[in-house]
Amino acid sequence: MAKRLNNQSAIGDILNEIIKNNKLEPGLNEVSVLDAWKNLMGNGVNNYTRNIALRNGILYVELTSAVLREELSYGKDKIIKMINEELGKEVVKSVVLR
């Protein structure tokens, strides 16, 4: 049974409890990663990005340009670091460019 919060609880605590009880964190992480990718990569990369998905800590990015895919493959560690710093927690452990 869910823990009952009193009337003096902060709204942040209540929201965190709802997220935890309803197992919403993976979905929220995926949305956050999508936003972080768009913000960090800019229009140049986003124009060639077809699909982005986060599964089990692995970020799958589908690109329409083979040249861009090769270029980004050299900076996978930097991409992981930038996205995790943007989110404030370690969500992405690996990047797969397709």
LOKOLVEX-104209 format. One record per atom (N, C-alpha, C, CB): residue in three letters; atom name; y, x, z. Coordinates in nm, 2 decimals. Atoms other than C-alpha are relative to their C-alpha. Last residue first. Glycine has a CB too. Layout:
<rs>
aa	at	v	u	w
Ala	CA	Y	X	Z
...
</rs>
This chain:
<rs>
aa	at	v	u	w
Arg	N	0.08	0.04	0.11
Arg	CA	0.37	2.29	-3.66
Arg	C	0.08	-0.01	-0.12
Arg	CB	-0.07	-0.14	0.03
Leu	N	-0.08	0.04	0.11
Leu	CA	0.52	2.48	-3.37
Leu	C	-0.09	-0.03	-0.12
Leu	CB	0.10	0.12	-0.04
Val	N	0.08	0.00	0.13
Val	CA	0.33	2.48	-3.05
Val	C	0.09	-0.05	-0.11
Val	CB	-0.13	-0.08	0.01
Val	N	-0.06	0.07	0.11
Val	CA	0.53	2.57	-2.73
Val	C	-0.09	0.02	-0.12
Val	CB	0.15	0.05	-0.04
Ser	N	0.04	-0.06	0.13
Ser	CA	0.38	2.65	-2.39
Ser	C	0.07	-0.08	-0.11
Ser	CB	-0.15	0.01	-0.02
Lys	N	0.08	-0.12	-0.03
Lys	CA	0.45	2.59	-2.02
Lys	C	-0.02	0.08	-0.13
Lys	CB	-0.13	-0.03	0.07
Val	N	0.06	-0.05	0.12
Val	CA	0.72	2.32	-2.05
Val	C	-0.07	0.14	0.03
Val	CB	0.10	0.02	-0.12
Val	N	0.07	0.11	0.07
Val	CA	0.80	2.12	-1.74
Val	C	-0.08	0.06	-0.12
Val	CB	0.10	-0.11	-0.04
Glu	N	0.09	-0.05	0.10
Glu	CA	0.91	2.40	-1.50
Glu	C	-0.08	-0.12	-0.05
Glu	CB	-0.09	0.11	0.06
Lys	N	0.14	-0.01	-0.05
Lys	CA	1.21	2.25	-1.32
Lys	C	-0.09	0.05	-0.11
Lys	CB	-0.05	-0.13	0.06
Gly	N	0.00	-0.04	-0.14
Gly	CA	1.59	2.24	-1.36
Gly	C	-0.14	0.01	0.07
Gly	CB	0.08	-0.10	0.08
Leu	N	0.06	0.11	-0.08
Leu	CA	1.57	2.05	-1.68
Leu	C	0.01	0.03	0.15
Leu	CB	-0.14	-0.03	-0.05
Glu	N	-0.08	0.12	0.02
Glu	CA	1.81	2.28	-1.87
Glu	C	-0.05	-0.11	0.09
Glu	CB	-0.01	-0.04	-0.15
Glu	N	-0.13	-0.01	-0.07
Glu	CA	1.65	2.58	-1.71
Glu	C	0.08	-0.12	-0.02
Glu	CB	0.07	0.13	-0.05
Asn	N	0.02	0.01	-0.14
Asn	CA	1.31	2.46	-1.83
Asn	C	0.12	0.02	0.09
Asn	CB	-0.11	0.10	0.05
Ile	N	0.03	0.14	-0.03
Ile	CA	1.44	2.41	-2.18
Ile	C	-0.03	-0.02	0.15
Ile	CB	-0.12	-0.05	-0.08
Met	N	-0.12	0.08	0.02
Met	CA	1.60	2.75	-2.20
Met	C	-0.02	-0.14	0.04
Met	CB	0.05	0.01	-0.14
Lys	N	-0.09	-0.03	-0.11
Lys	CA	1.29	2.93	-2.06
Lys	C	0.13	-0.08	0.00
Lys	CB	0.04	0.15	0.00
Ile	N	0.06	0.06	-0.13
Ile	CA	1.05	2.76	-2.29
Ile	C	0.10	0.02	0.11
Ile	CB	-0.13	0.07	0.02
Ile	N	-0.01	0.15	0.01
Ile	CA	1.28	2.83	-2.59
Ile	C	-0.05	-0.06	0.12
Ile	CB	-0.08	-0.05	-0.13
Lys	N	-0.14	0.03	-0.03
Lys	CA	1.31	3.20	-2.49
Lys	C	0.03	-0.15	0.00
Lys	CB	0.10	0.07	-0.10
Asp	N	-0.03	-0.02	-0.14
Asp	CA	0.94	3.24	-2.47
Asp	C	0.14	-0.04	0.04
Asp	CB	-0.03	0.15	0.04
Lys	N	0.06	0.11	-0.08
Lys	CA	0.90	3.08	-2.81
Lys	C	0.02	0.01	0.15
Lys	CB	-0.16	0.00	-0.02
Gly	N	-0.07	0.03	-0.13
Gly	CA	1.15	3.31	-2.97
Gly	C	-0.06	-0.11	0.08
Gly	CB	0.14	-0.04	-0.04
Tyr	N	-0.03	-0.13	-0.06
Tyr	CA	0.95	3.48	-3.25
Tyr	C	0.07	-0.03	0.14
Tyr	CB	0.09	0.08	-0.09
Ser	N	0.12	-0.05	-0.06
Ser	CA	0.79	3.14	-3.34
Ser	C	0.02	0.13	0.07
Ser	CB	-0.11	0.02	-0.10
Leu	N	0.01	0.05	-0.14
Leu	CA	1.14	3.00	-3.40
Leu	C	-0.12	0.06	0.07
Leu	CB	0.00	-0.15	0.00
Glu	N	-0.11	-0.06	-0.07
Glu	CA	1.18	3.22	-3.72
Glu	C	0.00	-0.04	0.15
Glu	CB	0.14	-0.05	-0.06
Glu	N	0.03	-0.14	-0.02
Glu	CA	0.84	3.13	-3.85
Glu	C	0.11	0.07	0.08
Glu	CB	-0.01	0.07	-0.14
Arg	N	0.11	-0.01	-0.09
Arg	CA	0.90	2.76	-3.80
Arg	C	-0.04	0.14	0.03
Arg	CB	-0.13	-0.07	-0.06
Leu	N	-0.05	0.03	-0.14
Leu	CA	1.24	2.79	-3.96
Leu	C	-0.11	0.01	0.10
Leu	CB	0.07	-0.13	0.01
Val	N	-0.08	-0.12	-0.04
Val	CA	1.09	2.95	-4.27
Val	C	0.05	-0.01	0.14
Val	CB	0.12	0.01	-0.10
Ala	N	0.09	-0.11	-0.03
Ala	CA	0.81	2.69	-4.29
Ala	C	0.08	0.12	0.05
Ala	CB	-0.09	0.03	-0.11
Ser	N	-0.03	-0.13	0.07
Ser	CA	1.07	2.41	-4.29
Ser	C	-0.09	0.11	0.06
Ser	CB	0.15	0.04	0.02
Thr	N	0.02	0.02	0.15
Thr	CA	0.97	2.05	-4.21
Thr	C	0.03	0.13	-0.08
Thr	CB	0.10	-0.11	-0.05
Leu	N	-0.12	-0.04	0.08
Leu	CA	0.92	2.11	-3.84
Leu	C	-0.03	-0.01	-0.15
Leu	CB	0.03	0.15	0.03
Glu	N	0.03	0.01	0.14
Glu	CA	0.68	1.94	-3.60
Glu	C	0.12	0.03	-0.08
Glu	CB	-0.07	-0.13	-0.03
Val	N	-0.12	0.02	0.09
Val	CA	0.73	2.05	-3.24
Val	C	-0.04	0.01	-0.14
Val	CB	0.11	0.10	0.03
Tyr	N	0.04	0.00	0.14
Tyr	CA	0.45	2.02	-2.98
Tyr	C	0.13	-0.04	-0.08
Tyr	CB	-0.12	-0.10	-0.03
Leu	N	-0.10	0.06	0.09
Leu	CA	0.56	2.11	-2.63
Leu	C	-0.04	0.02	-0.14
Leu	CB	0.15	0.06	0.03
Ile	N	-0.01	-0.07	0.13
Ile	CA	0.27	2.19	-2.40
Ile	C	0.09	-0.08	-0.09
Ile	CB	-0.15	0.01	-0.07
Gly	N	-0.08	-0.13	-0.01
Gly	CA	0.30	2.10	-2.03
Gly	C	0.01	0.07	-0.13
Gly	CB	-0.06	0.08	0.10
Asn	N	0.06	-0.10	-0.10
Asn	CA	0.01	1.85	-2.04
Asn	C	0.08	0.13	0.00
Asn	CB	-0.14	0.02	-0.04
Arg	N	0.13	0.04	-0.06
Arg	CA	0.15	1.67	-2.35
Arg	C	-0.06	0.11	0.09
Arg	CB	-0.10	-0.04	-0.11
Leu	N	0.04	-0.08	-0.11
Leu	CA	0.51	1.68	-2.47
Leu	C	-0.13	-0.05	0.06
Leu	CB	0.11	0.01	0.11
Ala	N	0.08	0.07	-0.10
Ala	CA	0.59	1.55	-2.82
Ala	C	-0.03	0.10	0.12
Ala	CB	-0.13	-0.05	-0.06
Ile	N	0.01	-0.08	-0.12
Ile	CA	0.86	1.63	-3.08
Ile	C	-0.09	-0.08	0.10
Ile	CB	0.14	0.04	0.06
Asn	N	0.06	0.06	-0.11
Asn	CA	0.86	1.51	-3.44
Asn	C	-0.01	0.10	0.12
Asn	CB	-0.14	-0.06	-0.03
Arg	N	0.06	0.13	0.03
Arg	CA	1.04	1.58	-3.76
Arg	C	-0.05	-0.07	0.12
Arg	CB	-0.11	0.02	-0.10
Thr	N	0.10	0.04	-0.10
Thr	CA	1.27	1.87	-3.67
Thr	C	-0.04	-0.14	-0.04
Thr	CB	0.06	0.01	0.14
Tyr	N	0.14	-0.04	0.05
Tyr	CA	1.44	2.02	-3.98
Tyr	C	-0.11	-0.04	0.09
Tyr	CB	0.00	0.15	-0.03
Asn	N	0.02	0.06	0.13
Asn	CA	1.78	1.85	-3.92
Asn	C	-0.14	0.03	-0.06
Asn	CB	0.11	0.06	-0.09
Asn	N	0.03	0.15	-0.01
Asn	CA	1.74	1.92	-3.55
Asn	C	-0.02	-0.06	-0.14
Asn	CB	0.11	-0.07	0.08
Val	N	0.15	0.01	-0.02
Val	CA	1.73	2.30	-3.62
Val	C	-0.04	-0.15	0.00
Val	CB	-0.03	0.07	0.14
Gly	N	0.07	-0.07	0.10
Gly	CA	2.08	2.31	-3.78
Gly	C	-0.15	-0.01	0.02
Gly	CB	0.03	0.15	0.01
Asn	N	0.02	0.08	0.12
Asn	CA	2.22	2.03	-3.57
Asn	C	-0.09	0.07	-0.10
Asn	CB	0.13	-0.04	-0.06
Gly	N	-0.12	0.03	0.09
Gly	CA	2.19	2.21	-3.24
Gly	C	-0.05	-0.07	-0.12
Gly	CB	0.07	0.13	-0.03
Met	N	0.03	-0.06	0.14
Met	CA	1.88	2.37	-3.07
Met	C	0.12	-0.03	-0.10
Met	CB	-0.12	-0.06	-0.05
Leu	N	0.01	-0.15	0.01
Leu	CA	1.99	2.33	-2.71
Leu	C	-0.01	0.05	-0.14
Leu	CB	-0.11	0.04	0.09
Asn	N	-0.13	-0.07	-0.04
Asn	CA	2.12	1.97	-2.71
Asn	C	-0.01	0.15	-0.02
Asn	CB	0.02	-0.03	0.15
Lys	N	-0.11	0.04	0.09
Lys	CA	1.84	1.82	-2.93
Lys	C	0.13	0.07	0.05
Lys	CB	0.02	-0.15	0.01
Trp	N	0.02	-0.06	0.13
Trp	CA	1.57	2.01	-2.74
Trp	C	0.12	-0.02	-0.09
Trp	CB	-0.13	-0.05	-0.07
Ala	N	-0.03	-0.14	-0.02
Ala	CA	1.71	1.91	-2.40
Ala	C	-0.02	0.07	-0.13
Ala	CB	-0.09	0.07	0.11
Asp	N	-0.14	-0.01	-0.01
Asp	CA	1.71	1.54	-2.50
Asp	C	0.04	0.15	0.00
Asp	CB	0.06	-0.07	0.12
Leu	N	-0.05	0.03	0.13
Leu	CA	1.35	1.56	-2.62
Leu	C	0.15	0.01	0.00
Leu	CB	-0.04	-0.15	-0.03
Val	N	0.03	-0.12	0.09
Val	CA	1.25	1.75	-2.30
Val	C	0.06	-0.03	-0.14
Val	CB	-0.15	0.03	-0.01
Ser	N	-0.09	-0.11	-0.04
Ser	CA	1.42	1.48	-2.08
Ser	C	-0.02	0.12	-0.09
Ser	CB	-0.02	0.04	0.14
Val	N	-0.14	0.04	0.04
Val	CA	1.24	1.20	-2.26
Val	C	0.10	0.11	0.03
Val	CB	0.04	-0.13	0.06
Glu	N	0.00	0.00	0.15
Glu	CA	0.91	1.38	-2.22
Glu	C	0.13	-0.04	-0.05
Glu	CB	-0.11	-0.09	-0.05
Asn	N	-0.01	-0.14	0.04
Asn	CA	0.98	1.45	-1.85
Asn	C	0.01	0.01	-0.15
Asn	CB	-0.12	0.07	0.06
Leu	N	-0.14	-0.05	-0.02
Leu	CA	1.06	1.08	-1.79
Leu	C	0.02	0.14	-0.04
Leu	CB	0.04	-0.02	0.14
Gly	N	-0.08	0.07	0.10
Gly	CA	0.72	0.98	-1.94
Gly	C	0.15	0.04	0.01
Gly	CB	-0.01	-0.15	0.00
Pro	N	0.03	-0.06	0.13
Pro	CA	0.54	1.23	-1.73
Pro	C	0.08	-0.06	-0.11
Pro	CB	-0.15	-0.02	-0.03
Glu	N	-0.06	-0.13	0.02
Glu	CA	0.73	1.12	-1.41
Glu	C	-0.04	0.06	-0.14
Glu	CB	-0.05	0.09	0.10
Leu	N	-0.10	0.00	0.12
Leu	CA	0.66	0.75	-1.44
Leu	C	0.05	0.14	-0.03
Leu	CB	0.11	-0.09	0.03
Lys	N	0.04	-0.11	0.08
Lys	CA	0.35	0.74	-1.21
Lys	C	0.08	0.01	-0.13
Lys	CB	-0.15	-0.01	-0.04
Asn	N	0.04	0.06	0.13
Asn	CA	0.44	0.40	-1.06
Asn	C	-0.04	0.11	-0.11
Asn	CB	0.12	-0.08	-0.06
Asn	N	0.10	0.11	-0.02
Asn	CA	0.44	0.52	-0.70
Asn	C	-0.05	-0.05	-0.14
Asn	CB	0.06	-0.11	0.08
Lys	N	0.12	-0.05	-0.05
Lys	CA	0.62	0.85	-0.78
Lys	C	-0.11	-0.10	0.00
Lys	CB	0.01	0.07	0.13
Ile	N	0.06	-0.09	0.10
Ile	CA	0.89	0.70	-0.99
Ile	C	-0.13	0.05	0.04
Ile	CB	0.10	0.12	-0.03
Ile	N	0.04	0.09	0.11
Ile	CA	0.95	0.42	-0.74
Ile	C	-0.07	0.08	-0.11
Ile	CB	0.12	-0.08	-0.05
Glu	N	0.12	0.06	-0.05
Glu	CA	0.96	0.68	-0.45
Glu	C	-0.05	-0.10	-0.11
Glu	CB	0.03	-0.08	0.13
Asn	N	0.11	-0.10	0.00
Asn	CA	1.21	0.89	-0.64
Asn	C	-0.13	-0.06	0.04
Asn	CB	0.03	0.12	0.08
Leu	N	0.03	-0.03	0.14
Leu	CA	1.43	0.59	-0.71
Leu	C	-0.12	0.10	-0.01
Leu	CB	0.12	0.04	-0.08
Ile	N	0.07	0.12	0.05
Ile	CA	1.43	0.49	-0.34
Ile	C	-0.05	0.02	-0.14
Ile	CB	0.09	-0.12	0.01
Asp	N	0.13	0.00	-0.07
Asp	CA	1.51	0.85	-0.23
Asp	C	-0.08	-0.12	-0.05
Asp	CB	0.02	-0.01	0.15
Gly	N	0.08	-0.10	0.06
Gly	CA	1.80	0.86	-0.48
Gly	C	-0.15	0.01	0.05
Gly	CB	0.06	0.14	0.02
Ile	N	0.05	0.05	0.13
Ile	CA	1.93	0.53	-0.36
Ile	C	-0.09	0.10	-0.07
Ile	CB	0.12	-0.05	-0.09
Ala	N	-0.09	-0.04	0.11
Ala	CA	1.96	0.67	-0.01
Ala	C	-0.07	-0.06	-0.13
Ala	CB	0.02	0.15	0.00
Ser	N	0.05	-0.10	0.10
Ser	CA	1.75	0.49	0.26
Ser	C	0.10	0.02	-0.11
Ser	CB	-0.13	-0.04	-0.05
Gln	N	-0.08	-0.11	-0.01
Gln	CA	1.94	0.30	0.54
Gln	C	-0.04	0.11	-0.10
Gln	CB	0.00	0.06	0.14
Asn	N	-0.12	0.03	0.07
Asn	CA	1.79	-0.04	0.45
Asn	C	0.10	0.12	0.00
Asn	CB	0.07	-0.11	0.07
Asn	N	-0.10	0.08	-0.08
Asn	CA	1.45	0.08	0.55
Asn	C	0.13	-0.01	-0.08
Asn	CB	0.02	0.07	0.14
Leu	N	-0.12	-0.08	-0.04
Leu	CA	1.18	0.20	0.30
Leu	C	0.10	-0.09	0.07
Leu	CB	0.07	0.06	-0.13
Arg	N	-0.12	0.08	-0.01
Arg	CA	0.84	0.04	0.30
Arg	C	0.11	0.08	0.04
Arg	CB	-0.02	-0.12	0.09
Lys	N	-0.08	-0.03	-0.12
Lys	CA	0.56	0.28	0.19
Lys	C	0.13	-0.09	0.00
Lys	CB	0.03	0.15	0.01
Ala	N	-0.12	-0.08	0.01
Ala	CA	0.35	0.12	-0.08
Ala	C	0.07	0.01	0.13
Ala	CB	0.09	-0.06	-0.11
Met	N	-0.12	0.08	0.00
Met	CA	0.00	0.00	0.00
Met	C	0.12	0.09	0.00
Met	CB	0.00	-0.09	0.12
</rs>
